[in-house]
Amino acid sequence: QVQLVESGGGLVQPGGSLRLSCAASGSIRSIDAMGWYRQAPGKQRELVARITSGGSTDYADSVKGRSTISRDNAKDTMFLQMNSLKPEDTAVYYCNALISTRFTAELNYWGQGTQVTVSS
């Protein structure tokens, strides 16, 4: 069984920074692409940023230049550094990963989400 656990969310003032973490655990054989998604109240879930196993990255236009996605393959962990946060960044942030295990082919996994609130 695979688990993705996010941490690092919270309340931050506009212009502030947060660093989100996502740790994968379980009988993992390999992790392919990983990504961060977010969902604001009343809106659809949207991609924030993603990173391949080789380190190639892609960002939503709304966070480009303000956010950096990274991963530590040795520790099966992914990060999202967010700077210059805006109220419109307020959302639940979800970790996503394509993971194969000792027992299964590659499957898509989601974390439980971590709340980010940007407000003064």
N, C-alpha and C positions, 0 to 999 in steps of 0.2 A: 504494500500500500504506500502511496506517495502522498506527502503533505507539502503544501506551500504555505509558509507563514510569513505575513507581512508585519513590519513594525516601523516605528518612526513617525507616524502621523501625529497630528495634534492641532492646537490652536496657535496661529502665528499672525503677527500684524502685517499689513500690506508692506511690501518691500523686504520682508524677512526671508529666511531660508529654512529649508527642511531637507533631511536626508532620509529617504525611505529605504528599507532593506527587505529582501525577500529570501528566505532560506528554504531550500528544498531538502526533504529527508525521505528515507525509505530505501527500498531495494533498487536504487537507481543504477542503471548501467550507463546511460548517457543522457545529456540534456542538449537539445538542439537549440532552436530559437527561444528567447525569453522576451517578455515584454511587460510594460505597465499600461494599464487601461484605467479609465476613470469614468464615474457615472455621477452626475449631479442630479439633484431632485427634479423629477419631471422630464429628464433628458435621457437619451440613449447612451449606452456605454460606448466610449470612444477610445481609440488608440492614443496614447501619450508618446510612447517611445518603445523601440524594440531593438534587440541586439542579437546577432547570430553567435553561434559557438566560436566563430573566428574573430568576433569583435566588431563586425560591421554594424553600424547604427543607423537608425532612421527615426525622425522626430515629427510630431505634428507641428504644423506651422504655428499654432498657438503657444507652444513652449520652446520653439527653436531659439537658440541663443541664450535661454534662461535655464535650461536643464541639461544635465549630463547623465546618460545611462552607462552603467559599467557592470562588469561581472567578475567574479572570482571563480573560475572553473574548478579549481582545486577544492573549494569549499562549497560548491553548488549554491552559490549566493549571488544575488543581483542587487544593484543599488540604483537609486534615482536621486541625484542631487538637484534640488530645485531652488533657484535664486530669484530675487525680485518678484516674489509671489504677489499675485493680484487676487482680489475677491472672486473673480471668475474662475480661479483655480480651485475653489472650494468644491469638493466632491469626495466620494469614496474611491480610493485608489486600489486597484486589484493587480495582483501579480499573475502572470500567465506563462506557462512553459510547455514545450513539447518534450516529453520525457519517455524514454524506453527503460524498462526495468528488466530484471532477471527473468520475469515471468510473462511480460507483455511486450508487444510491439509499441511503437511510438503512439502516445496518447496525449490529448490536450488537457492540461490541468489548470485549475484556478485556485487562488488563495481566497481567504474569507473576506479580505478587504480591510483597509485602514482609513479612517476618516481624516481628511485634511480640511481645516477650516481657516480661511484667511479673512480676518476681520479686526477692526480696531475697537 
